[in-house]
Amino acid sequence: MYSGREETVTLEFAAPALGAVYDKFGESTPVEQTGPNTGRLTHQVEISSTFFSWGAQFGSDMKITAPQAVKEEFKAFLESILKDY
């Protein structure tokens, strides 16, 4: 759908992002509560600028924690945007 390769990624997020996580991955997606206001999800996604843009909209309320290669790609994606500002 977004013409990216499939990877299994782990996301950690703050409670305000939970609704968006369920909207994207479905309400039956297992979410591990990691703290009173945080959760973790491991899910297969298509790695693309669309996925990275979706994650970036949450700012510090969401981060990719695994795999390391996808974390580095996300960082490079953000840096490529910032270099123009």
C-alpha positions in Angstrom: 0.0 0.0 0.0 2.8 2.5 0.8 5.5 0.7 -1.2 7.9 0.0 1.6 9.5 -3.1 2.9 7.8 -4.9 5.8 9.4 -4.9 9.2 8.3 -5.8 12.7 8.8 -2.7 14.8 8.3 -1.9 18.4 6.8 1.4 19.4 6.6 3.0 22.8 4.0 5.7 23.3 2.3 7.9 25.8 -1.4 7.5 26.6 -2.6 10.4 24.4 -1.4 8.4 21.3 -3.4 5.2 22.2 -6.4 6.1 20.2 -4.3 6.7 17.1 -2.5 3.4 17.7 -5.8 1.6 17.7 -7.0 3.5 14.6 -3.9 2.5 12.7 -3.4 -1.1 13.9 -6.9 -2.1 15.0 -8.5 -2.2 18.5 -7.7 -5.9 18.8 -4.0 -5.2 18.6 -2.2 -6.2 21.8 -0.7 -3.3 23.7 1.5 -3.8 26.7 1.0 -1.3 29.4 4.6 -0.3 30.5 3.6 2.4 33.0 0.6 4.3 34.3 0.5 6.4 31.1 2.7 4.5 28.6 2.4 1.5 26.4 4.3 -0.7 24.0 3.3 -2.3 20.7 5.1 -4.7 18.4 3.6 -4.9 15.0 4.5 -5.5 11.3 4.5 -2.3 9.3 5.6 -1.1 5.9 8.7 1.1 6.4 8.1 4.2 4.3 7.9 8.0 4.6 4.2 7.6 5.2 4.9 5.5 8.3 7.6 7.8 9.5 5.4 10.8 9.0 2.6 9.1 11.0 5.0 8.4 13.9 6.5 11.9 13.8 3.2 13.6 14.3 3.3 12.5 18.0 6.6 14.2 18.7 8.0 12.9 22.0 4.8 10.9 22.8 5.9 8.1 20.5 9.2 6.5 19.6 10.5 3.5 17.6 12.5 1.3 20.0 13.3 -1.6 17.7 14.8 -2.7 15.4 17.9 -0.5 15.5 18.0 -0.2 11.7 14.5 1.3 11.6 15.4 3.7 14.4 18.3 4.9 12.4 16.2 5.3 9.2 13.6 7.3 11.2 16.4 9.6 12.5 17.7 10.1 9.0 14.2 10.8 7.8 13.8 13.5 10.4 17.3 14.9 9.8 16.6 15.2 6.0 13.6 17.4 6.9 15.4 19.5 9.4 18.3 20.3 7.1 16.0 22.6 5.1 15.2 24.8 8.1 
